Every structure is written in structure tokens, then in C-alpha cells.
């Protein structure tokens, strides 16, 4: 299981809801950073992903390595959770 999961979201993002539901279905806990409510954090999401779009999911492993998944991409997200 990952050490930490952070999801950058927005209020109008349908894919964000889908990522949160997927993580919850897997029993994963996560921190949500809503960039509409915390616009100063958008630069953090951009620095990690190179994208202005959300969701940006950052999975931090036990060895502190990080995997960044942009969008609702289960092909990348599912293996990152192992």
C-alpha cells in the first residue's frame, strides 16, 4: 500500500469524482487538494504533472518515490497502488 496519496481536484471535474470513487473502492485513503478552494496550490499540481488539468493524483510509495497520474487513467493508477 502507498505511504500517501494526494489528489488535486476542482469543483467541476467529473473525472476527479471517478478517481476518488475508485480509490475508495480499493480502500485507499487520500488527501484532496481542491484548486478552486486553494488556487495557490495549482502551481504544485503543475510542477508535478506539467499539466493544468485535473485530476492529478500523486502516489508516494513507502520508499518515498512518487508516481504522478494525470486524469482518470486506471492503467497507470491501479499498478501505482500496489
Residue frames as qw, qx, qy, qz and C-alpha x, y, z in Angstrom:
[[0.000, 0.889, 0.458, 0.000, 0.00, 0.00, 0.00],
 [0.362, 0.631, -0.047, 0.685, 1.25, 3.51, -0.73],
 [0.370, -0.198, -0.471, 0.776, 2.56, 5.75, 2.01],
 [0.122, 0.550, 0.268, -0.781, 0.49, 8.73, 0.86],
 [0.298, 0.461, 0.666, 0.505, -1.92, 9.68, -1.92],
 [0.048, 0.526, 0.173, -0.831, -2.76, 13.26, -2.86],
 [0.349, 0.532, 0.674, 0.376, -5.38, 14.20, -5.46],
 [0.006, 0.280, -0.028, -0.960, -5.55, 17.68, -6.95],
 [0.174, 0.544, 0.811, 0.128, -9.18, 18.32, -7.91],
 [0.105, -0.068, -0.066, -0.990, -11.63, 21.07, -8.86],
 [0.438, 0.209, 0.539, -0.689, -15.31, 21.62, -8.14],
 [0.689, 0.463, -0.019, -0.558, -16.46, 20.88, -11.71],
 [0.218, 0.482, -0.822, -0.210, -14.28, 17.86, -12.51],
 [0.912, -0.033, -0.042, -0.407, -16.20, 14.67, -13.22],
 [0.772, 0.305, -0.525, 0.187, -13.01, 12.64, -13.60],
 [0.005, -0.457, 0.618, -0.640, -11.94, 13.77, -10.13],
 [0.738, -0.196, 0.279, -0.583, -15.08, 12.19, -8.69],
 [0.937, 0.198, -0.254, -0.134, -14.33, 8.98, -10.58],
 [0.487, 0.435, -0.630, 0.421, -10.74, 8.81, -9.26],
 [0.293, -0.377, 0.555, -0.681, -11.93, 9.38, -5.68],
 [0.880, -0.050, 0.098, -0.463, -14.59, 6.66, -6.03],
 [0.835, 0.320, -0.442, 0.072, -12.01, 4.26, -7.46],
 [0.236, 0.442, -0.666, 0.553, -9.56, 4.89, -4.63],
 [0.543, -0.276, 0.428, -0.668, -12.30, 4.49, -2.04],
 [0.935, 0.083, -0.123, -0.322, -13.38, 1.20, -3.63],
 [0.730, 0.332, -0.522, 0.290, -9.80, -0.03, -3.19],
 [0.704, -0.621, -0.283, 0.195, -9.76, 1.02, 0.47],
 [0.556, 0.190, -0.087, 0.804, -7.14, 3.70, -0.18],
 [0.194, -0.858, -0.305, 0.365, -7.11, 6.88, 1.87],
 [0.499, 0.398, 0.211, 0.740, -6.08, 10.14, 0.24],
 [0.126, -0.570, -0.209, 0.785, -5.67, 13.85, 0.78],
 [0.378, 0.699, 0.511, 0.328, -7.74, 16.01, -1.56],
 [0.224, -0.415, 0.013, 0.882, -6.44, 19.42, -2.62],
 [0.353, 0.755, 0.548, 0.074, -9.21, 21.35, -4.35],
 [0.430, 0.015, 0.157, 0.889, -7.57, 24.02, -6.51],
 [0.112, -0.693, -0.406, -0.585, -10.80, 26.03, -6.68],
 [0.570, -0.792, -0.215, -0.036, -10.69, 26.40, -2.91],
 [0.585, -0.640, 0.253, 0.428, -6.87, 26.65, -2.73],
 [0.645, 0.763, 0.012, 0.035, -5.77, 28.30, -6.02],
 [0.093, -0.841, 0.532, 0.009, -2.25, 28.80, -4.67],
 [0.663, -0.260, 0.701, 0.032, -1.79, 25.00, -4.85],
 [0.792, 0.584, 0.122, -0.128, -2.37, 24.85, -8.62],
 [0.270, 0.804, -0.530, 0.001, 1.32, 25.59, -9.11],
 [0.461, -0.394, 0.784, -0.129, 2.12, 22.45, -7.08],
 [0.799, 0.306, 0.498, -0.140, -0.04, 20.29, -9.36],
 [0.589, 0.794, -0.134, -0.066, 1.55, 21.86, -12.43],
 [0.051, -0.740, 0.669, -0.037, 5.07, 21.33, -11.09],
 [0.593, -0.184, 0.775, -0.119, 4.33, 17.65, -10.52],
 [0.683, 0.378, 0.625, -0.026, 2.48, 16.92, -13.75],
 [0.202, -0.156, 0.477, 0.841, 3.31, 19.59, -16.30],
 [0.070, -0.490, -0.744, -0.449, -0.45, 19.85, -16.83],
 [0.210, -0.157, 0.204, -0.943, -3.03, 22.47, -15.93],
 [0.680, -0.218, -0.463, -0.525, -5.79, 19.84, -15.98],
 [0.360, -0.278, 0.753, -0.475, -7.11, 17.87, -13.02],
 [0.737, -0.663, 0.130, -0.021, -7.25, 15.33, -11.55],
 [0.429, 0.596, -0.627, 0.261, -3.59, 14.95, -10.75],
 [0.886, -0.447, -0.018, -0.122, -3.03, 12.00, -8.43],
 [0.233, 0.676, -0.644, 0.273, 0.32, 11.73, -6.67],
 [0.943, -0.290, -0.152, -0.068, 1.07, 8.32, -5.18],
 [0.004, 0.743, -0.617, 0.259, 4.01, 8.32, -2.77],
 [0.859, 0.002, -0.512, 0.007, 5.45, 4.86, -2.18],
 [0.778, -0.609, -0.076, 0.137, 6.99, 3.57, 1.04],
 [0.723, -0.080, 0.098, 0.679, 10.48, 4.35, -0.37],
 [0.039, -0.726, -0.116, 0.677, 9.33, 7.98, -0.97],
 [0.159, 0.008, 0.641, 0.750, 9.36, 7.60, -4.76],
 [0.404, 0.462, 0.335, -0.715, 6.39, 9.23, -6.45],
 [0.237, 0.265, 0.785, 0.507, 4.17, 8.29, -9.36],
 [0.249, 0.383, 0.135, -0.879, 2.05, 11.05, -10.88],
 [0.241, 0.373, 0.853, 0.272, -1.12, 10.07, -12.74],
 [0.188, 0.216, -0.054, -0.957, -2.96, 12.70, -14.77],
 [0.586, 0.012, -0.388, -0.711, -6.65, 12.21, -15.46],
 [0.833, -0.128, 0.386, -0.374, -8.73, 9.10, -14.90],
 [0.555, 0.524, -0.633, -0.127, -6.12, 6.63, -16.08],
 [0.874, -0.356, 0.240, -0.229, -6.66, 3.25, -14.41],
 [0.896, 0.330, -0.191, 0.228, -3.88, 1.67, -16.47],
 [0.355, 0.523, -0.438, 0.639, -1.43, 3.85, -14.51],
 [0.437, -0.550, 0.279, -0.654, -3.35, 4.31, -11.27],
 [0.945, -0.224, -0.091, -0.218, -4.08, 0.65, -10.46],
 [0.848, 0.131, -0.328, 0.396, -0.43, -0.52, -10.52],
 [0.139, 0.582, -0.334, 0.728, 0.66, 2.57, -8.58],
 [0.639, -0.535, 0.123, -0.540, -1.46, 1.42, -5.64],
 [0.963, -0.100, -0.244, 0.052, 0.43, -1.87, -5.21]]
